[in-house]
Amino acid sequence: MRFRKGLISGTLGFFIASIVLQTRSVLLCPFIGFGILFFALLRQKKIKFLKIFLPIFLSFLALAISITMLSDRISRGTQEVISSGSLEDIQLVISKIEKKSPLNHDEELILSSINTSMGGRMAAWATAKKIGESNFWFGSGQGSLNHFLDVKTIFHKSGNFVVHFHSDFVQVFVVGGAILLFSLIATELLLIWRAYKQQSFINLFLILSMVSFGLGELAFVETQTFLVFCSAWAFFTLADIRRRCSF
């Protein structure tokens, strides 16, 4: 019963977030956390299929409706990634722009592509790859993309100036290198293990959602987003303590 309530509330929360925010990250990333949690518990025979039929039905209903609402953005995002080319191609275009060298037709297309939502992420990750080549272990100490390239020039066609690296893991790697990245991964694994050992399924859902959301956005290392997850974690933890004390 406790798991079913957590699963239903998590599903409804995911559905509401996808409606309000209308962002691909809410649709794709947090649902990864839900899927990992569900199949891990099902495999370990911690739950019975018949008892969670309603949560499963609500989950697929939420997913189907959300995909319908965001189908255009998903299609557009996929096309943006494909048209942006490889990270090496993007870095070449950025380098030529910084040197004020002329671009050929294909490079102009890449420039147009990186002036999009997903293309901007690709440009940030291409820059991170270049930074990592000379600052692999300890990072650069800088977390602003503008420190490494002129974002107003690179993204002038869209006016959507990318200011960070759009991923917890990439951001941490750029700032603190492989050592800080290892620390972040170890911390998140410790939180997952702690929630699992305590059989706190809601907290496990929250941490998995935060980790998966951090693949393409800033979650763990961005103050506002991190406080949202912490607030939810504290709320469900206090509710669980109150429930236990009532018995």
SULGI-V244982 format. One record per residue. RES is the residue in one small letter. SS is DSSP state (h for helix, s for strand, l for the rest). OMEGA is omega in whole degrees, -180 to 180 (NA if undefined). NEAR is the number of other ideal C-beta (glycine too) atoms within 8 Angstrom. Layout:
{{RES/SS/OMEGA/NEAR} {RES/SS/OMEGA/NEAR}}
This chain:
{{m/l/-180/4} {r/h/-180/6} {f/h/180/11} {r/h/178/11} {k/h/178/8} {g/h/-179/11} {l/h/179/14} {i/h/-179/11} {s/h/178/9} {g/h/179/11} {t/h/179/13} {l/h/178/10} {g/h/177/8} {f/h/-178/13} {f/h/180/11} {i/h/180/8} {a/h/-180/10} {s/h/178/15} {i/h/-175/9} {v/h/-174/6} {l/h/180/7} {q/l/-179/8} {t/l/-177/9} {r/h/-178/9} {s/h/178/10} {v/h/-178/12} {l/h/-171/12} {l/h/-170/9} {c/h/180/15} {p/h/179/13} {f/h/174/11} {i/h/178/10} {g/h/178/16} {f/h/-178/15} {g/h/179/8} {i/h/-180/10} {l/h/-176/12} {f/h/-176/9} {f/h/177/8} {a/h/-180/8} {l/h/179/11} {l/h/-180/10} {r/h/-180/6} {q/l/177/6} {k/l/176/5} {k/l/-178/6} {i/l/178/9} {k/l/-173/5} {f/h/-176/8} {l/h/-178/5} {k/h/-178/7} {i/h/179/12} {f/h/-179/8} {l/h/177/8} {p/h/179/11} {i/h/180/9} {f/h/179/8} {l/h/-179/11} {s/h/-180/11} {f/h/176/8} {l/h/178/8} {a/h/-180/13} {l/h/-178/9} {a/h/-180/8} {i/h/-179/9} {s/h/178/12} {i/h/178/10} {t/h/-179/7} {m/h/-174/9} {l/h/-175/13} {s/h/180/8} {d/h/-179/6} {r/h/178/10} {i/h/179/11} {s/h/-179/8} {r/h/179/10} {g/h/178/11} {t/h/180/9} {q/h/179/8} {e/h/179/14} {v/h/-178/10} {i/h/-176/6} {s/h/180/11} {s/l/180/15} {g/l/-180/7} {s/l/178/5} {l/h/179/9} {e/h/178/7} {d/h/-180/10} {i/h/-180/15} {q/h/177/12} {l/h/179/9} {v/h/179/13} {i/h/-180/13} {s/h/-180/8} {k/h/178/11} {i/h/180/12} {e/h/178/9} {k/l/-179/6} {k/l/177/4} {s/l/180/6} {p/l/179/4} {l/l/174/9} {n/l/-174/6} {h/h/-179/5} {d/h/-180/6} {e/h/174/11} {e/h/177/9} {l/h/177/9} {i/h/178/14} {l/h/177/12} {s/h/-178/10} {s/h/-179/13} {i/h/173/15} {n/l/176/12} {t/l/-177/12} {s/h/-179/9} {m/h/177/11} {g/h/176/14} {g/h/176/15} {r/h/179/12} {m/h/179/15} {a/h/179/15} {a/h/-179/14} {w/h/175/13} {a/h/177/13} {t/h/178/14} {a/h/178/12} {k/h/179/10} {k/h/179/8} {i/h/-178/12} {g/h/-180/11} {e/h/-179/7} {s/h/-180/5} {n/l/-170/11} {f/l/-171/7} {w/l/-172/7} {f/l/177/6} {g/l/-177/13} {s/l/-177/9} {g/l/-179/5} {q/l/-179/8} {g/l/-180/7} {s/l/-180/7} {l/h/-179/12} {n/h/178/9} {h/h/-174/6} {f/l/177/8} {l/l/-180/10} {d/l/-174/7} {v/h/-180/11} {k/h/178/7} {t/h/-178/9} {i/h/-175/11} {f/l/-175/15} {h/l/-178/8} {k/l/-178/7} {s/l/-174/8} {g/l/179/6} {n/l/-173/8} {f/l/179/8} {v/l/-174/12} {v/l/178/7} {h/l/-170/10} {f/l/170/12} {h/l/173/13} {s/l/176/13} {d/h/-171/13} {f/h/178/11} {v/h/180/12} {q/h/-180/14} {v/h/179/12} {f/h/180/14} {v/h/-177/14} {v/h/-173/12} {g/h/177/11} {g/h/-176/13} {a/h/-179/8} {i/h/179/10} {l/h/177/12} {l/h/177/12} {f/h/180/8} {s/h/179/9} {l/h/-179/13} {i/h/179/9} {a/h/179/8} {t/h/-179/8} {e/h/176/12} {l/h/178/8} {l/h/178/8} {l/h/178/9} {i/h/-179/12} {w/h/-180/8} {r/h/179/8} {a/h/179/12} {y/h/-179/8} {k/h/180/6} {q/l/-178/7} {q/l/178/5} {s/l/-172/10} {f/h/179/13} {i/h/177/11} {n/h/177/12} {l/h/176/12} {f/h/-178/14} {l/h/-177/12} {i/h/177/15} {l/h/177/14} {s/h/-179/13} {m/h/179/13} {v/h/-178/13} {s/h/176/13} {f/h/-180/15} {g/l/176/15} {l/l/-177/10} {g/l/178/10} {e/l/173/13} {l/l/180/12} {a/l/-177/13} {f/l/-174/11} {v/l/177/10} {e/l/-168/9} {t/h/-175/5} {q/h/-180/6} {t/h/180/11} {f/h/179/11} {l/h/176/8} {v/h/179/8} {f/h/179/13} {c/h/179/8} {s/h/178/8} {a/h/179/9} {w/h/-179/11} {a/h/-179/8} {f/h/-178/8} {f/h/178/12} {t/h/178/10} {l/h/178/8} {a/h/179/8} {d/h/178/10} {i/h/179/8} {r/h/180/8} {r/h/-179/8} {r/h/-179/7} {c/h/-178/6} {s/l/-179/5} {f/l/NA/4}}
